[in-house]
């Protein structure tokens, strides 16, 4: 904390983005409104541009599985309004609730403000754990070196599939990726996975968070 650092004397703080974590906006797919893909896509285009290192796919930025052939969301007011206007879920005036942990509260507030301005009333809620459930959740995932995403997106993974996502094609790709031994074939499998996942939008990937290293000067 600050009191301890003050006793260190002169220090240097190094900012690093290790790309082994990813922050995302996870939509509860069992929620009636959020079950509509066009509504999720409209909300995804309604996320304001953030100052962090933008994440577009589920993989580490420098992973061999990374691909450019996918839907890249960025703030687009026109597209957001178009999709939200045509979505059945936008017809209700009920507020959306973004649940998150304290470190992500500023981001959650910015997103809720943007959605409200787009005509979708939204609020934020700070939580300590996810046991009480959530409609939309902002949190981070620790990404393994291997691009295997089975724990996060396979329909059988009830404890780690944060959105409750169920998609037979995604399940098959995740299973194939685990079975395939050749890197080039796996790369094609995961490229297809990333493309389908970002298009279906159970999650809106946001950014790779920074870490800070504090060293005492000698």
PyMOL commands that place a pseudoatom at each C-alpha (Angstrom):
pseudoatom trace, name=CA, resn=UNK, resi=1, chain=A, elem=C, hetatm=0, pos=[0.000, 0.000, 0.000]
pseudoatom trace, name=CA, resn=UNK, resi=2, chain=A, elem=C, hetatm=0, pos=[0.967, 3.692, -0.158]
pseudoatom trace, name=CA, resn=UNK, resi=3, chain=A, elem=C, hetatm=0, pos=[2.269, 3.829, 3.445]
pseudoatom trace, name=CA, resn=UNK, resi=4, chain=A, elem=C, hetatm=0, pos=[4.623, 0.921, 2.855]
pseudoatom trace, name=CA, resn=UNK, resi=5, chain=A, elem=C, hetatm=0, pos=[5.832, 2.316, -0.469]
pseudoatom trace, name=CA, resn=UNK, resi=6, chain=A, elem=C, hetatm=0, pos=[6.650, 5.663, 1.142]
pseudoatom trace, name=CA, resn=UNK, resi=7, chain=A, elem=C, hetatm=0, pos=[9.214, 3.894, 3.342]
pseudoatom trace, name=CA, resn=UNK, resi=8, chain=A, elem=C, hetatm=0, pos=[10.994, 2.498, 0.307]
pseudoatom trace, name=CA, resn=UNK, resi=9, chain=A, elem=C, hetatm=0, pos=[12.318, 5.863, -0.746]
pseudoatom trace, name=CA, resn=UNK, resi=10, chain=A, elem=C, hetatm=0, pos=[12.868, 6.272, -4.467]
pseudoatom trace, name=CA, resn=UNK, resi=11, chain=A, elem=C, hetatm=0, pos=[11.080, 3.671, -6.561]
pseudoatom trace, name=CA, resn=UNK, resi=12, chain=A, elem=C, hetatm=0, pos=[10.521, 2.873, -10.208]
pseudoatom trace, name=CA, resn=UNK, resi=13, chain=A, elem=C, hetatm=0, pos=[7.194, 1.608, -11.535]
pseudoatom trace, name=CA, resn=UNK, resi=14, chain=A, elem=C, hetatm=0, pos=[7.180, -0.457, -14.713]
pseudoatom trace, name=CA, resn=UNK, resi=15, chain=A, elem=C, hetatm=0, pos=[3.971, -0.926, -16.707]
pseudoatom trace, name=CA, resn=UNK, resi=16, chain=A, elem=C, hetatm=0, pos=[3.605, -4.214, -18.582]
pseudoatom trace, name=CA, resn=UNK, resi=17, chain=A, elem=C, hetatm=0, pos=[0.841, -5.897, -20.565]
pseudoatom trace, name=CA, resn=UNK, resi=18, chain=A, elem=C, hetatm=0, pos=[1.681, -9.623, -20.327]
pseudoatom trace, name=CA, resn=UNK, resi=19, chain=A, elem=C, hetatm=0, pos=[-1.303, -10.749, -22.473]
pseudoatom trace, name=CA, resn=UNK, resi=20, chain=A, elem=C, hetatm=0, pos=[-1.943, -13.744, -20.217]
pseudoatom trace, name=CA, resn=UNK, resi=21, chain=A, elem=C, hetatm=0, pos=[-5.214, -12.264, -18.974]
pseudoatom trace, name=CA, resn=UNK, resi=22, chain=A, elem=C, hetatm=0, pos=[-8.215, -10.899, -20.828]
pseudoatom trace, name=CA, resn=UNK, resi=23, chain=A, elem=C, hetatm=0, pos=[-11.075, -8.750, -19.568]
pseudoatom trace, name=CA, resn=UNK, resi=24, chain=A, elem=C, hetatm=0, pos=[-14.463, -9.375, -21.094]
pseudoatom trace, name=CA, resn=UNK, resi=25, chain=A, elem=C, hetatm=0, pos=[-18.114, -8.398, -20.930]
pseudoatom trace, name=CA, resn=UNK, resi=26, chain=A, elem=C, hetatm=0, pos=[-19.907, -11.720, -20.429]
pseudoatom trace, name=CA, resn=UNK, resi=27, chain=A, elem=C, hetatm=0, pos=[-23.595, -11.916, -21.351]
pseudoatom trace, name=CA, resn=UNK, resi=28, chain=A, elem=C, hetatm=0, pos=[-25.791, -14.360, -19.441]
pseudoatom trace, name=CA, resn=UNK, resi=29, chain=A, elem=C, hetatm=0, pos=[-27.176, -16.425, -22.289]
pseudoatom trace, name=CA, resn=UNK, resi=30, chain=A, elem=C, hetatm=0, pos=[-30.044, -17.667, -20.135]
pseudoatom trace, name=CA, resn=UNK, resi=31, chain=A, elem=C, hetatm=0, pos=[-31.378, -14.129, -19.766]
pseudoatom trace, name=CA, resn=UNK, resi=32, chain=A, elem=C, hetatm=0, pos=[-34.426, -13.606, -21.991]
pseudoatom trace, name=CA, resn=UNK, resi=33, chain=A, elem=C, hetatm=0, pos=[-33.240, -10.292, -23.461]
pseudoatom trace, name=CA, resn=UNK, resi=34, chain=A, elem=C, hetatm=0, pos=[-29.614, -11.262, -23.839]
pseudoatom trace, name=CA, resn=UNK, resi=35, chain=A, elem=C, hetatm=0, pos=[-30.472, -14.474, -25.638]
pseudoatom trace, name=CA, resn=UNK, resi=36, chain=A, elem=C, hetatm=0, pos=[-31.024, -12.404, -28.807]
pseudoatom trace, name=CA, resn=UNK, resi=37, chain=A, elem=C, hetatm=0, pos=[-27.807, -12.170, -30.829]
pseudoatom trace, name=CA, resn=UNK, resi=38, chain=A, elem=C, hetatm=0, pos=[-28.590, -8.849, -32.551]
pseudoatom trace, name=CA, resn=UNK, resi=39, chain=A, elem=C, hetatm=0, pos=[-29.174, -7.261, -29.147]
pseudoatom trace, name=CA, resn=UNK, resi=40, chain=A, elem=C, hetatm=0, pos=[-25.816, -8.536, -27.862]
pseudoatom trace, name=CA, resn=UNK, resi=41, chain=A, elem=C, hetatm=0, pos=[-24.109, -7.274, -31.001]
pseudoatom trace, name=CA, resn=UNK, resi=42, chain=A, elem=C, hetatm=0, pos=[-25.752, -3.868, -30.649]
pseudoatom trace, name=CA, resn=UNK, resi=43, chain=A, elem=C, hetatm=0, pos=[-24.556, -3.637, -27.058]
pseudoatom trace, name=CA, resn=UNK, resi=44, chain=A, elem=C, hetatm=0, pos=[-21.077, -4.718, -28.161]
pseudoatom trace, name=CA, resn=UNK, resi=45, chain=A, elem=C, hetatm=0, pos=[-20.861, -1.884, -30.695]
pseudoatom trace, name=CA, resn=UNK, resi=46, chain=A, elem=C, hetatm=0, pos=[-22.116, 0.429, -27.945]
pseudoatom trace, name=CA, resn=UNK, resi=47, chain=A, elem=C, hetatm=0, pos=[-19.104, -0.178, -25.704]
pseudoatom trace, name=CA, resn=UNK, resi=48, chain=A, elem=C, hetatm=0, pos=[-17.049, 3.039, -25.647]
pseudoatom trace, name=CA, resn=UNK, resi=49, chain=A, elem=C, hetatm=0, pos=[-13.443, 2.952, -26.783]
pseudoatom trace, name=CA, resn=UNK, resi=50, chain=A, elem=C, hetatm=0, pos=[-11.175, 2.209, -23.841]
pseudoatom trace, name=CA, resn=UNK, resi=51, chain=A, elem=C, hetatm=0, pos=[-7.577, 3.249, -23.253]
pseudoatom trace, name=CA, resn=UNK, resi=52, chain=A, elem=C, hetatm=0, pos=[-6.326, -0.270, -22.625]
pseudoatom trace, name=CA, resn=UNK, resi=53, chain=A, elem=C, hetatm=0, pos=[-4.798, -2.728, -25.105]
pseudoatom trace, name=CA, resn=UNK, resi=54, chain=A, elem=C, hetatm=0, pos=[-7.855, -3.835, -27.068]
pseudoatom trace, name=CA, resn=UNK, resi=55, chain=A, elem=C, hetatm=0, pos=[-8.674, -7.551, -27.240]
pseudoatom trace, name=CA, resn=UNK, resi=56, chain=A, elem=C, hetatm=0, pos=[-10.638, -8.909, -30.174]
pseudoatom trace, name=CA, resn=UNK, resi=57, chain=A, elem=C, hetatm=0, pos=[-10.361, -12.664, -29.746]
pseudoatom trace, name=CA, resn=UNK, resi=58, chain=A, elem=C, hetatm=0, pos=[-10.266, -15.222, -26.916]
pseudoatom trace, name=CA, resn=UNK, resi=59, chain=A, elem=C, hetatm=0, pos=[-6.549, -15.911, -27.294]
pseudoatom trace, name=CA, resn=UNK, resi=60, chain=A, elem=C, hetatm=0, pos=[-3.355, -14.357, -26.011]
pseudoatom trace, name=CA, resn=UNK, resi=61, chain=A, elem=C, hetatm=0, pos=[-2.326, -11.518, -28.303]
pseudoatom trace, name=CA, resn=UNK, resi=62, chain=A, elem=C, hetatm=0, pos=[0.880, -13.236, -29.408]
pseudoatom trace, name=CA, resn=UNK, resi=63, chain=A, elem=C, hetatm=0, pos=[-0.572, -16.746, -29.557]
pseudoatom trace, name=CA, resn=UNK, resi=64, chain=A, elem=C, hetatm=0, pos=[0.112, -18.825, -32.669]
pseudoatom trace, name=CA, resn=UNK, resi=65, chain=A, elem=C, hetatm=0, pos=[-3.667, -19.345, -32.833]
pseudoatom trace, name=CA, resn=UNK, resi=66, chain=A, elem=C, hetatm=0, pos=[-4.417, -15.631, -33.149]
pseudoatom trace, name=CA, resn=UNK, resi=67, chain=A, elem=C, hetatm=0, pos=[-6.328, -14.684, -36.289]
pseudoatom trace, name=CA, resn=UNK, resi=68, chain=A, elem=C, hetatm=0, pos=[-7.452, -11.477, -37.994]
pseudoatom trace, name=CA, resn=UNK, resi=69, chain=A, elem=C, hetatm=0, pos=[-10.376, -13.165, -39.773]
pseudoatom trace, name=CA, resn=UNK, resi=70, chain=A, elem=C, hetatm=0, pos=[-13.042, -12.355, -37.210]
pseudoatom trace, name=CA, resn=UNK, resi=71, chain=A, elem=C, hetatm=0, pos=[-15.548, -9.677, -36.238]
pseudoatom trace, name=CA, resn=UNK, resi=72, chain=A, elem=C, hetatm=0, pos=[-13.757, -6.814, -34.479]
pseudoatom trace, name=CA, resn=UNK, resi=73, chain=A, elem=C, hetatm=0, pos=[-15.989, -4.735, -32.260]
pseudoatom trace, name=CA, resn=UNK, resi=74, chain=A, elem=C, hetatm=0, pos=[-15.263, -1.072, -31.651]
pseudoatom trace, name=CA, resn=UNK, resi=75, chain=A, elem=C, hetatm=0, pos=[-17.522, 1.798, -30.682]
pseudoatom trace, name=CA, resn=UNK, resi=76, chain=A, elem=C, hetatm=0, pos=[-19.877, 2.477, -33.588]
pseudoatom trace, name=CA, resn=UNK, resi=77, chain=A, elem=C, hetatm=0, pos=[-22.893, 4.569, -32.617]
pseudoatom trace, name=CA, resn=UNK, resi=78, chain=A, elem=C, hetatm=0, pos=[-24.658, 4.150, -35.961]
pseudoatom trace, name=CA, resn=UNK, resi=79, chain=A, elem=C, hetatm=0, pos=[-24.302, 0.367, -36.033]
pseudoatom trace, name=CA, resn=UNK, resi=80, chain=A, elem=C, hetatm=0, pos=[-25.189, 0.065, -32.354]
pseudoatom trace, name=CA, resn=UNK, resi=81, chain=A, elem=C, hetatm=0, pos=[-28.408, 2.073, -32.767]
pseudoatom trace, name=CA, resn=UNK, resi=82, chain=A, elem=C, hetatm=0, pos=[-29.348, 0.151, -35.900]
pseudoatom trace, name=CA, resn=UNK, resi=83, chain=A, elem=C, hetatm=0, pos=[-28.970, -3.249, -34.244]
pseudoatom trace, name=CA, resn=UNK, resi=84, chain=A, elem=C, hetatm=0, pos=[-30.597, -2.183, -30.994]
pseudoatom trace, name=CA, resn=UNK, resi=85, chain=A, elem=C, hetatm=0, pos=[-33.534, -0.602, -32.804]
pseudoatom trace, name=CA, resn=UNK, resi=86, chain=A, elem=C, hetatm=0, pos=[-34.237, -3.796, -34.729]
pseudoatom trace, name=CA, resn=UNK, resi=87, chain=A, elem=C, hetatm=0, pos=[-33.785, -6.094, -31.734]
pseudoatom trace, name=CA, resn=UNK, resi=88, chain=A, elem=C, hetatm=0, pos=[-36.928, -7.329, -30.013]
pseudoatom trace, name=CA, resn=UNK, resi=89, chain=A, elem=C, hetatm=0, pos=[-35.146, -7.097, -26.664]
pseudoatom trace, name=CA, resn=UNK, resi=90, chain=A, elem=C, hetatm=0, pos=[-34.783, -3.328, -27.016]
pseudoatom trace, name=CA, resn=UNK, resi=91, chain=A, elem=C, hetatm=0, pos=[-38.535, -2.844, -26.797]
pseudoatom trace, name=CA, resn=UNK, resi=92, chain=A, elem=C, hetatm=0, pos=[-38.508, -3.135, -23.004]
pseudoatom trace, name=CA, resn=UNK, resi=93, chain=A, elem=C, hetatm=0, pos=[-37.449, -0.228, -20.798]
pseudoatom trace, name=CA, resn=UNK, resi=94, chain=A, elem=C, hetatm=0, pos=[-36.156, -2.482, -18.019]
pseudoatom trace, name=CA, resn=UNK, resi=95, chain=A, elem=C, hetatm=0, pos=[-32.635, -1.653, -16.892]
pseudoatom trace, name=CA, resn=UNK, resi=96, chain=A, elem=C, hetatm=0, pos=[-29.696, -3.869, -17.691]
pseudoatom trace, name=CA, resn=UNK, resi=97, chain=A, elem=C, hetatm=0, pos=[-27.363, -4.572, -14.784]
pseudoatom trace, name=CA, resn=UNK, resi=98, chain=A, elem=C, hetatm=0, pos=[-23.617, -4.915, -15.267]
pseudoatom trace, name=CA, resn=UNK, resi=99, chain=A, elem=C, hetatm=0, pos=[-22.118, -6.767, -12.306]
pseudoatom trace, name=CA, resn=UNK, resi=100, chain=A, elem=C, hetatm=0, pos=[-18.399, -6.495, -11.725]
pseudoatom trace, name=CA, resn=UNK, resi=101, chain=A, elem=C, hetatm=0, pos=[-15.604, -6.414, -9.200]
pseudoatom trace, name=CA, resn=UNK, resi=102, chain=A, elem=C, hetatm=0, pos=[-14.156, -3.200, -7.809]
pseudoatom trace, name=CA, resn=UNK, resi=103, chain=A, elem=C, hetatm=0, pos=[-11.059, -3.078, -10.102]
pseudoatom trace, name=CA, resn=UNK, resi=104, chain=A, elem=C, hetatm=0, pos=[-13.340, -2.943, -13.163]
pseudoatom trace, name=CA, resn=UNK, resi=105, chain=A, elem=C, hetatm=0, pos=[-15.892, -0.481, -11.775]
pseudoatom trace, name=CA, resn=UNK, resi=106, chain=A, elem=C, hetatm=0, pos=[-14.710, 2.470, -13.857]
pseudoatom trace, name=CA, resn=UNK, resi=107, chain=A, elem=C, hetatm=0, pos=[-15.005, 0.464, -17.065]
pseudoatom trace, name=CA, resn=UNK, resi=108, chain=A, elem=C, hetatm=0, pos=[-18.443, -0.813, -16.049]
pseudoatom trace, name=CA, resn=UNK, resi=109, chain=A, elem=C, hetatm=0, pos=[-19.650, 2.731, -15.324]
pseudoatom trace, name=CA, resn=UNK, resi=110, chain=A, elem=C, hetatm=0, pos=[-18.432, 3.958, -18.719]
pseudoatom trace, name=CA, resn=UNK, resi=111, chain=A, elem=C, hetatm=0, pos=[-20.209, 1.135, -20.541]
pseudoatom trace, name=CA, resn=UNK, resi=112, chain=A, elem=C, hetatm=0, pos=[-23.462, 1.622, -18.599]
pseudoatom trace, name=CA, resn=UNK, resi=113, chain=A, elem=C, hetatm=0, pos=[-23.377, 5.350, -19.389]
pseudoatom trace, name=CA, resn=UNK, resi=114, chain=A, elem=C, hetatm=0, pos=[-22.824, 4.656, -23.095]
pseudoatom trace, name=CA, resn=UNK, resi=115, chain=A, elem=C, hetatm=0, pos=[-25.654, 2.107, -23.299]
pseudoatom trace, name=CA, resn=UNK, resi=116, chain=A, elem=C, hetatm=0, pos=[-28.022, 4.439, -21.483]
pseudoatom trace, name=CA, resn=UNK, resi=117, chain=A, elem=C, hetatm=0, pos=[-27.198, 7.191, -23.975]
pseudoatom trace, name=CA, resn=UNK, resi=118, chain=A, elem=C, hetatm=0, pos=[-28.007, 4.743, -26.791]
pseudoatom trace, name=CA, resn=UNK, resi=119, chain=A, elem=C, hetatm=0, pos=[-31.470, 4.174, -25.343]
pseudoatom trace, name=CA, resn=UNK, resi=120, chain=A, elem=C, hetatm=0, pos=[-30.810, 1.051, -23.263]
pseudoatom trace, name=CA, resn=UNK, resi=121, chain=A, elem=C, hetatm=0, pos=[-31.029, 2.050, -19.563]
pseudoatom trace, name=CA, resn=UNK, resi=122, chain=A, elem=C, hetatm=0, pos=[-28.173, 0.409, -17.680]
pseudoatom trace, name=CA, resn=UNK, resi=123, chain=A, elem=C, hetatm=0, pos=[-26.659, 0.418, -14.210]
pseudoatom trace, name=CA, resn=UNK, resi=124, chain=A, elem=C, hetatm=0, pos=[-23.678, -1.177, -12.479]
pseudoatom trace, name=CA, resn=UNK, resi=125, chain=A, elem=C, hetatm=0, pos=[-23.393, -3.342, -9.404]
pseudoatom trace, name=CA, resn=UNK, resi=126, chain=A, elem=C, hetatm=0, pos=[-20.222, -4.115, -7.444]
pseudoatom trace, name=CA, resn=UNK, resi=127, chain=A, elem=C, hetatm=0, pos=[-20.021, -7.737, -6.287]
pseudoatom trace, name=CA, resn=UNK, resi=128, chain=A, elem=C, hetatm=0, pos=[-17.578, -9.811, -4.239]
pseudoatom trace, name=CA, resn=UNK, resi=129, chain=A, elem=C, hetatm=0, pos=[-18.318, -13.104, -5.979]
pseudoatom trace, name=CA, resn=UNK, resi=130, chain=A, elem=C, hetatm=0, pos=[-20.630, -14.518, -8.629]
pseudoatom trace, name=CA, resn=UNK, resi=131, chain=A, elem=C, hetatm=0, pos=[-22.683, -16.785, -6.380]
pseudoatom trace, name=CA, resn=UNK, resi=132, chain=A, elem=C, hetatm=0, pos=[-25.766, -14.548, -6.539]
pseudoatom trace, name=CA, resn=UNK, resi=133, chain=A, elem=C, hetatm=0, pos=[-25.827, -14.639, -10.328]
pseudoatom trace, name=CA, resn=UNK, resi=134, chain=A, elem=C, hetatm=0, pos=[-25.586, -11.835, -12.853]
pseudoatom trace, name=CA, resn=UNK, resi=135, chain=A, elem=C, hetatm=0, pos=[-27.171, -10.531, -16.005]
pseudoatom trace, name=CA, resn=UNK, resi=136, chain=A, elem=C, hetatm=0, pos=[-23.944, -9.152, -17.478]
pseudoatom trace, name=CA, resn=UNK, resi=137, chain=A, elem=C, hetatm=0, pos=[-20.540, -9.647, -15.904]
pseudoatom trace, name=CA, resn=UNK, resi=138, chain=A, elem=C, hetatm=0, pos=[-17.236, -7.842, -16.390]
pseudoatom trace, name=CA, resn=UNK, resi=139, chain=A, elem=C, hetatm=0, pos=[-14.320, -9.914, -15.178]
pseudoatom trace, name=CA, resn=UNK, resi=140, chain=A, elem=C, hetatm=0, pos=[-10.959, -11.262, -16.316]
pseudoatom trace, name=CA, resn=UNK, resi=141, chain=A, elem=C, hetatm=0, pos=[-9.897, -14.712, -17.443]
pseudoatom trace, name=CA, resn=UNK, resi=142, chain=A, elem=C, hetatm=0, pos=[-6.416, -16.146, -17.103]
pseudoatom trace, name=CA, resn=UNK, resi=143, chain=A, elem=C, hetatm=0, pos=[-5.410, -17.474, -20.502]
pseudoatom trace, name=CA, resn=UNK, resi=144, chain=A, elem=C, hetatm=0, pos=[-3.232, -20.598, -20.696]
pseudoatom trace, name=CA, resn=UNK, resi=145, chain=A, elem=C, hetatm=0, pos=[-0.272, -20.660, -23.112]
pseudoatom trace, name=CA, resn=UNK, resi=146, chain=A, elem=C, hetatm=0, pos=[-2.132, -23.222, -25.232]
pseudoatom trace, name=CA, resn=UNK, resi=147, chain=A, elem=C, hetatm=0, pos=[-5.186, -21.808, -27.055]
pseudoatom trace, name=CA, resn=UNK, resi=148, chain=A, elem=C, hetatm=0, pos=[-7.473, -24.550, -25.706]
pseudoatom trace, name=CA, resn=UNK, resi=149, chain=A, elem=C, hetatm=0, pos=[-10.673, -22.774, -24.599]
pseudoatom trace, name=CA, resn=UNK, resi=150, chain=A, elem=C, hetatm=0, pos=[-12.625, -25.862, -23.529]
pseudoatom trace, name=CA, resn=UNK, resi=151, chain=A, elem=C, hetatm=0, pos=[-13.119, -24.735, -19.921]
pseudoatom trace, name=CA, resn=UNK, resi=152, chain=A, elem=C, hetatm=0, pos=[-14.506, -21.350, -20.933]
pseudoatom trace, name=CA, resn=UNK, resi=153, chain=A, elem=C, hetatm=0, pos=[-16.930, -22.230, -23.733]
pseudoatom trace, name=CA, resn=UNK, resi=154, chain=A, elem=C, hetatm=0, pos=[-17.852, -25.931, -23.798]
pseudoatom trace, name=CA, resn=UNK, resi=155, chain=A, elem=C, hetatm=0, pos=[-21.473, -26.466, -22.794]
pseudoatom trace, name=CA, resn=UNK, resi=156, chain=A, elem=C, hetatm=0, pos=[-20.540, -29.127, -20.221]
pseudoatom trace, name=CA, resn=UNK, resi=157, chain=A, elem=C, hetatm=0, pos=[-18.347, -26.760, -18.186]
pseudoatom trace, name=CA, resn=UNK, resi=158, chain=A, elem=C, hetatm=0, pos=[-20.994, -25.373, -15.856]
pseudoatom trace, name=CA, resn=UNK, resi=159, chain=A, elem=C, hetatm=0, pos=[-18.568, -23.826, -13.333]
pseudoatom trace, name=CA, resn=UNK, resi=160, chain=A, elem=C, hetatm=0, pos=[-16.239, -22.055, -15.766]
pseudoatom trace, name=CA, resn=UNK, resi=161, chain=A, elem=C, hetatm=0, pos=[-18.521, -21.279, -18.736]
pseudoatom trace, name=CA, resn=UNK, resi=162, chain=A, elem=C, hetatm=0, pos=[-19.459, -17.843, -17.371]
pseudoatom trace, name=CA, resn=UNK, resi=163, chain=A, elem=C, hetatm=0, pos=[-22.194, -17.128, -19.916]
pseudoatom trace, name=CA, resn=UNK, resi=164, chain=A, elem=C, hetatm=0, pos=[-23.920, -20.519, -19.841]
pseudoatom trace, name=CA, resn=UNK, resi=165, chain=A, elem=C, hetatm=0, pos=[-23.147, -20.673, -23.555]
pseudoatom trace, name=CA, resn=UNK, resi=166, chain=A, elem=C, hetatm=0, pos=[-24.402, -23.711, -25.477]
pseudoatom trace, name=CA, resn=UNK, resi=167, chain=A, elem=C, hetatm=0, pos=[-23.472, -24.157, -29.128]
pseudoatom trace, name=CA, resn=UNK, resi=168, chain=A, elem=C, hetatm=0, pos=[-23.031, -27.572, -30.739]
pseudoatom trace, name=CA, resn=UNK, resi=169, chain=A, elem=C, hetatm=0, pos=[-20.591, -26.317, -33.389]
pseudoatom trace, name=CA, resn=UNK, resi=170, chain=A, elem=C, hetatm=0, pos=[-18.438, -24.561, -30.785]
pseudoatom trace, name=CA, resn=UNK, resi=171, chain=A, elem=C, hetatm=0, pos=[-18.441, -27.738, -28.674]
pseudoatom trace, name=CA, resn=UNK, resi=172, chain=A, elem=C, hetatm=0, pos=[-17.246, -29.753, -31.681]
pseudoatom trace, name=CA, resn=UNK, resi=173, chain=A, elem=C, hetatm=0, pos=[-14.438, -27.294, -32.473]
pseudoatom trace, name=CA, resn=UNK, resi=174, chain=A, elem=C, hetatm=0, pos=[-13.275, -27.333, -28.859]
pseudoatom trace, name=CA, resn=UNK, resi=175, chain=A, elem=C, hetatm=0, pos=[-13.241, -31.126, -28.856]
pseudoatom trace, name=CA, resn=UNK, resi=176, chain=A, elem=C, hetatm=0, pos=[-11.420, -31.285, -32.206]
pseudoatom trace, name=CA, resn=UNK, resi=177, chain=A, elem=C, hetatm=0, pos=[-8.835, -28.772, -31.011]
pseudoatom trace, name=CA, resn=UNK, resi=178, chain=A, elem=C, hetatm=0, pos=[-7.982, -31.010, -28.074]
pseudoatom trace, name=CA, resn=UNK, resi=179, chain=A, elem=C, hetatm=0, pos=[-7.708, -34.143, -30.193]
pseudoatom trace, name=CA, resn=UNK, resi=180, chain=A, elem=C, hetatm=0, pos=[-5.713, -32.712, -33.097]
pseudoatom trace, name=CA, resn=UNK, resi=181, chain=A, elem=C, hetatm=0, pos=[-1.951, -33.058, -32.809]
pseudoatom trace, name=CA, resn=UNK, resi=182, chain=A, elem=C, hetatm=0, pos=[-0.768, -30.954, -35.743]
pseudoatom trace, name=CA, resn=UNK, resi=183, chain=A, elem=C, hetatm=0, pos=[-0.312, -27.246, -35.077]
pseudoatom trace, name=CA, resn=UNK, resi=184, chain=A, elem=C, hetatm=0, pos=[-1.398, -26.086, -38.531]
pseudoatom trace, name=CA, resn=UNK, resi=185, chain=A, elem=C, hetatm=0, pos=[-4.636, -28.048, -38.335]
pseudoatom trace, name=CA, resn=UNK, resi=186, chain=A, elem=C, hetatm=0, pos=[-5.260, -26.792, -34.807]
pseudoatom trace, name=CA, resn=UNK, resi=187, chain=A, elem=C, hetatm=0, pos=[-4.673, -23.247, -36.018]
pseudoatom trace, name=CA, resn=UNK, resi=188, chain=A, elem=C, hetatm=0, pos=[-7.505, -23.619, -38.539]
pseudoatom trace, name=CA, resn=UNK, resi=189, chain=A, elem=C, hetatm=0, pos=[-9.781, -25.078, -35.873]
pseudoatom trace, name=CA, resn=UNK, resi=190, chain=A, elem=C, hetatm=0, pos=[-9.153, -22.207, -33.455]
pseudoatom trace, name=CA, resn=UNK, resi=191, chain=A, elem=C, hetatm=0, pos=[-9.472, -19.596, -36.183]
pseudoatom trace, name=CA, resn=UNK, resi=192, chain=A, elem=C, hetatm=0, pos=[-12.935, -20.992, -36.922]
pseudoatom trace, name=CA, resn=UNK, resi=193, chain=A, elem=C, hetatm=0, pos=[-13.688, -20.999, -33.190]
pseudoatom trace, name=CA, resn=UNK, resi=194, chain=A, elem=C, hetatm=0, pos=[-12.698, -17.348, -32.801]
pseudoatom trace, name=CA, resn=UNK, resi=195, chain=A, elem=C, hetatm=0, pos=[-14.693, -16.307, -35.860]
pseudoatom trace, name=CA, resn=UNK, resi=196, chain=A, elem=C, hetatm=0, pos=[-17.857, -18.066, -34.736]
pseudoatom trace, name=CA, resn=UNK, resi=197, chain=A, elem=C, hetatm=0, pos=[-17.520, -16.975, -31.124]
pseudoatom trace, name=CA, resn=UNK, resi=198, chain=A, elem=C, hetatm=0, pos=[-17.067, -13.280, -31.897]
pseudoatom trace, name=CA, resn=UNK, resi=199, chain=A, elem=C, hetatm=0, pos=[-19.941, -13.367, -34.381]
pseudoatom trace, name=CA, resn=UNK, resi=200, chain=A, elem=C, hetatm=0, pos=[-22.322, -15.062, -31.940]
pseudoatom trace, name=CA, resn=UNK, resi=201, chain=A, elem=C, hetatm=0, pos=[-21.154, -12.715, -29.177]
pseudoatom trace, name=CA, resn=UNK, resi=202, chain=A, elem=C, hetatm=0, pos=[-21.728, -14.484, -25.855]
pseudoatom trace, name=CA, resn=UNK, resi=203, chain=A, elem=C, hetatm=0, pos=[-18.899, -12.220, -24.747]
pseudoatom trace, name=CA, resn=UNK, resi=204, chain=A, elem=C, hetatm=0, pos=[-17.559, -8.869, -25.865]
pseudoatom trace, name=CA, resn=UNK, resi=205, chain=A, elem=C, hetatm=0, pos=[-13.816, -9.064, -25.383]
pseudoatom trace, name=CA, resn=UNK, resi=206, chain=A, elem=C, hetatm=0, pos=[-12.546, -5.752, -24.021]
pseudoatom trace, name=CA, resn=UNK, resi=207, chain=A, elem=C, hetatm=0, pos=[-8.839, -5.568, -23.292]
pseudoatom trace, name=CA, resn=UNK, resi=208, chain=A, elem=C, hetatm=0, pos=[-5.660, -7.130, -21.933]
pseudoatom trace, name=CA, resn=UNK, resi=209, chain=A, elem=C, hetatm=0, pos=[-5.103, -5.627, -18.465]
pseudoatom trace, name=CA, resn=UNK, resi=210, chain=A, elem=C, hetatm=0, pos=[-1.894, -3.946, -17.389]
pseudoatom trace, name=CA, resn=UNK, resi=211, chain=A, elem=C, hetatm=0, pos=[0.301, -5.074, -14.521]
pseudoatom trace, name=CA, resn=UNK, resi=212, chain=A, elem=C, hetatm=0, pos=[2.688, -2.874, -12.581]
pseudoatom trace, name=CA, resn=UNK, resi=213, chain=A, elem=C, hetatm=0, pos=[6.048, -3.815, -11.102]
pseudoatom trace, name=CA, resn=UNK, resi=214, chain=A, elem=C, hetatm=0, pos=[7.413, -1.610, -8.329]
pseudoatom trace, name=CA, resn=UNK, resi=215, chain=A, elem=C, hetatm=0, pos=[11.148, -1.724, -7.638]
pseudoatom trace, name=CA, resn=UNK, resi=216, chain=A, elem=C, hetatm=0, pos=[13.155, 0.094, -5.020]
pseudoatom trace, name=CA, resn=UNK, resi=217, chain=A, elem=C, hetatm=0, pos=[15.935, 2.181, -6.534]
pseudoatom trace, name=CA, resn=UNK, resi=218, chain=A, elem=C, hetatm=0, pos=[19.435, 1.301, -5.386]
for i in range(1, 218): cmd.bond("trace and resi %d" % i, "trace and resi %d" % (i + 1))
show_as sticks, trace
zoom trace
